[in-house]
Amino acid sequence: MAAVTNRRLGVAASVAALNMLAFAVLVAEQAIEWSAEGSATSLIWWVGGTTLALGLVLVLAVLLLAALVRSWWLRLCAGVGLAVVQALVRTLLLLPAIAADGGPPGAVVWATGMTGYSVALGAGLLVGALLVREDRERARREAEEDRARQAIAELEGEELRVRRMVADRLHGGVQHRLVVIASGLDRAAAELEGSGSGRWAPALREWAADLDELREEQVRSLSHSLFPSGADLGTYEAIRALLDRLPTSVATTVVLGPRMRDLVHEHRSPLPLVDRLVVVYAVEEAVTNALKHGGAEAVTVTIEIAQDTEALWMLDVTVDDDGSGLPAGPTVLSGLARHRSRAEARGGSLELTRLPAGGARLHLVLPFVPETGQPVVAASSPGTG
């Protein structure tokens, strides 16, 4: 901040110096009007040169003072005091030559110098004050943006914690209880059949089957929607786990581009967990739409990265399917709209387009800062699957 302030003081000094030059030119031009002798040229140079030299000394003195004093009011008062002194020095230097040439009285010379120097300094100080105020306002806005980003990060962290906690309880607690209850119903049915009182046995076995279906279809699905399987391991693992749950009649492929493959090998899980969830949920929605609305029989997910800056990377994900494609007319994202909003909130984009050969393509671009981790031991490359 001090460097910025000093730079602003330099701008203010430049403005004041230019005003001093303009004032020197003006008084030199005035010297032509009241000079009636042949020494007009030398008088012009003497009046203009003296005015400019004293003005630049005044600017330098105020600049040095401003570097030591932080209050703009003290700077202004000190500037006025120095302007009074410099105007007096200017009058003492110019008055002998001006009086000999029939020029204006000393009071007028002093008032002219005082006014010119004050206006020049005032303009410079005003510009400097406005620039510093702009810097402070920018710093305030940046601080607010940092606080907002920190608050969002904390909310996202809390959301992940709650998601993981609920998913773990559903997966470990609720599913376990359902398994125990279904097993108990099966044993009760077997005992009833063994005792010869098997009238309720079919109903008990049917209830056990219903509980198993509820556990598989509802509880497990809800647990996955809260926190996808494999999300803790990495983006590729989560997407692979997502596609592995599809019917075997659907051909699925996950392709990692060369740079993404290298980054995965170097950092294991380069994407932060929040960004991973954005990607996985968007891919899941695209695959669901491809199967449900497009009747797709093949889905290909391609993941690649590009380095935008030294710290910021861009993730590029496409989901292609061979389904019936999008209906005619403008593309409506429907369920993908919320995923596009999440991507755009993180500086990315999400588009749904038609493929020339049929089917649809989801294109997701998401900026991220890679997370460093333990290097992956070079093994089989997860290129396709």
N, C-alpha and C positions, 0 to 999 in steps of 0.2 A: 504493500500500500504506500510505503514511503517513496519507493521508486516511481510509482504512478503520480504521486503528488509532486515530486520534483520535476517530472516530465511536464506536468500541467503548468508548473511555475515557469518552465522554459517557454512554453507557448505564450503565457501571459507576458513574459519579458519581450518576446518577439513582437507581439501586438503593440506593446508600449513603445518599443524602439521604432517601429514603422510610423507610429503617430508622432514621435519626436522628429523623424525625418520630414514628415509632412508639415509640421509646425515650423521647422527650420526653413523649408522652401517658401512657406507663406511669408515669414518675416523678411526673408531675403527679397522676395518680390515687393514687399511693402517698402523696403529700403530704396528701391528704384524710384518710387513715387516721391519720397521726401528728399532724395539726394539731387541737388542741382549742380554739383561741380563735377569735374572730370574724374574724380576718385570714386565714382559710383561703383565700378567693377570691384575694386579692392574693398570698398565698404560692404558690398553685397556679400562677398566671400567672408569678410570679417564677421558680419552680423549672422549670416547663416551658419558659418562654421562654428562660431562660438556657441550659438544656440544649440546646435546639434551635439557638439562635444560635451557641453554641460548636461544636456538631456540624457545622453548615453551613460555618463557617469552617474546621474541620478537613477536611471533604470538599474544599473549594476548594483548601486548601494541598496536600493529597495529589494532587489532580488536576493542579495545576501541576507538582508534583514528578514525577508519572508521565509528563507530556509531555516532560520532560527526561531521564528515566532509562528505559532500555529493558528492564532486567532486572526481572522480576516479583518476584524475591526481594528485591532492593534496595528496590523499592516497598513490599513488605510490611514489611520492617524499619523503613523510614522512617515508614510509617504507624503502626506500634506505638509508635515513639518520640514521634511527634506526639500520639498518643492519650494517652500518659502525661502529656505537658505539658498538654493540654487538660483532662484529668481533674483535674489539680492546680489549674489556673485555675478550673475549675468549683467545686472544693471551697472555694477561698479566697473566691469570690464568694457561695456559698450558705451557708457555715458560720455567719456571724454571725446570719442570719435563722433558720436551722434550730436553732442552739443556743439562741436566745432563745425559741423555741417548743417546746423540749423534744424536739427531733428526735434522729436517730441521731448517733453520734460521727463525727468527721471521717474516720477510716479507712474507715468503712463508706461514707460519701459518695464518697470517692475511689475505692474498689473498685467501687462501683456505676457511677460514671462511666466508669472504665477498662474495665469489662466491656461496658457498653453501646456505647461508642464503638468498641471493638475488634471486637465482633460486627457492628456496622453497616458498618464499613470492610472487614472480612473478607468479608462477603457481596458488597459491591460489587466488591472486587478479584477474588473468585472468579468472579463472573459475567463480568467483563472478561477474565480469563484464559481462560475457556472459550470466549468469543466469538472472541478472537484465535486460539485454537487451531483453532476451526472455520474461520476465514478462511484460516489457513495450510494446513489440510487441503484446503480447496476449491482453493486456489491450486496445491497439489501435484497434485491430480487434474487440474486444467485443464492444468498443464504436461505431465503424462503424456499427456493426450489430444492436446495439440498435437504432442508428439513422435511419437505414434502416427499422427496425420494426416500429419505430415511424412514418416514412414517409408513410409506407404501411397502418398503422392504420389511419392516416389522410386522405389518399386517399380513403380508405374504408368508412370512415365517410362521406366524401364529396360525394361519390357515393350513399350512403344510403340517404343522404339529397336530392340529385337531383332526385333519384328514387321516394322517397316519394312525393316530390313536383310535379313532372310530373304526378304521379299516382293520386294525389289529384286533380290536375287540370283536368285531363281526366275524373275522376269520378264525380267531383262536377261541373266543368265548361262545358266541351264539352258535357257530357251526358245530363246535364240540358238543354243546348241550343237545342240539338237534340230532346229532349222531347217536348220543347216549339214549335219547328218548326213543328214536326209531329202533335201536337195538333192543331196548326193553320191551317195546311192543311186539317185536318179532319173537322174543323169548316167551312172552306171555301167550302169544298165539300158539307156539309150539307146545307149551305146557297144557293149554286147554285141549289141543288136539290129542295129546298123550293121555289126558284124563278121561277122554271120551266126551267132554263138553266142548265140542268144537264149533258151536253155533256162532260165537263171536270171533273165532279165529280169522275168517276171511276179512272181516271189517278191520280187525287190528292190523293185519298185513297191508291192507289198503291204506290205512292211516300212516303206517310206517313208510310206505312207498311215497305217499304225499309229502311227508316230512323230508324224505330224501330229495324229492323233486324241488321242494321249496328251498332246501339248502343249496342245491346245485344251481338252480335257475334264478333264484331271487337273492338270497343272502350273498352268494359268491359274486354275482353280478354287481350287487350294490357295493360290496367291498372293493371290487376292481374299479368301479366308477369313482369311488372316493380316493383311491390311491392305486394306480395301475401296477400290475405285476411287472417286476423288472425295472421299475423307475429308479430304484435306488442303485441299480447296477450301471445303467447308462441308457442313452436314447435308442441305440440299436437293439439292445436286449429287450427294452419295453415294447418297441414296435414288433420285434420278432415274436414275443410272447402274445401280443395282440393278434397277430396274423395266425399263430399256431392254434388259436381257439376257433378259427373258421372251419367250416365243413371241409372235408378232404376233397370234395368235388371242385373247390375253388383253388386255382393255382396261384400261389403267392411268391413274390420275389422281393428281397430287400437288397438294393445295390448301394454300396458305399463308394463314393468317388475317391480318387487317389489321395487327395489332400485330407479328406475326412478320415480315410483309413489310417493315414500316417498320424493324424492328430489323436485318434482313438488309441493307437499303439503307444503314443508318447505320453498321453495324460489319462488314459483309461476312460474317464467320463468327462469330456471337456465342457459339456453344457451344464450350467447351474441347474439345480433341481427344478426351480420354478419354470425356467425356459423349457426343460424337458417335458414338463406336464403340458405346457401350451402346445408343443409339437405333437405329443402322443394323443391328446384329446382331439386335436384338429385332424390327425390321420385317422383316428377311430371314427369320427363323424363322416369323413370322406368315404371310408371303406363301407360303413353302414349304408350310406346313400347309394353307393355303387351296387351293393347287393340287393337292397330293398327296392330301390326305384329303377335301377338300370339293369337288373338281372345279370350282373357281371359274372364271368367265369374265370377271369384272371385279373389280378391286381399286382401292380409293380410300384414299389416305393423306392425312390432314388434320393440319396442324401449326399450333399456336397457342401463344402465351405469355401469361402474366399476371404482373404485378409483385407479388411477395409483400411484400418490404421494399425499401428504397432500393438495397441491394446485391444481394439475392437475387431471382431470377426463377424462375418455374415453367414448364417446358415441358410442353405437353399434346399428345400424339400419339395419333391413332386410326387403325387399319387396318381398314377394312370390306371384306367380300367378299360375293359373291352365291352362294357355294357351298351345299352341303347342310347346313351348320351343324354344331353340336356334337351328339354323341350324347346320348341321354337319360341322366339321372342327374347326379351331381355332376361339376362341371367338373374335369378332370385336365389340368394344364399340360404334363406330359411334358417335351418338349425346351425349353419356355419356362420351366421351373422355374429353371434356372440364370440366365436373363436377369432373372427376377423377383428373384432373390437379389442380383444386381448392382445392380438399381435400388433395392431396399430398403437395401442397404449405403450408397447415396449419398443416402438420405433420401426416395426416391421410392416409387412403387408400380406394379404391373403386374397387369391383370385381363383375363381372357378371358370374354366373355359372348356370349349368343345375341341375334341381331337379330330383332325381331318379324316382319319380312317374310322371314326366312330368312337364312342365312349367319351369319357370326361377326364379332365386333368385338374387336380388341385395343386396350386403353386403357392407355397408358403416361404416367405423370406423373413428371417428373424435375426437381428443383431444380438451378439452376446460377447461377454468377456470370458475366455476359456478358464476353467478351473484347473489348477495344477494338481497333479496327483502322482501316485507311484507309477513309473513306466510299466507298460505291459510287456511281458516276456513275449518275444516274437513267436507266434504259434500259427495255426491255420487262420488265414485272413477271412473275416466275415464279409466277404464280398457279396455272395448270393446265398439264398436259402429258400 
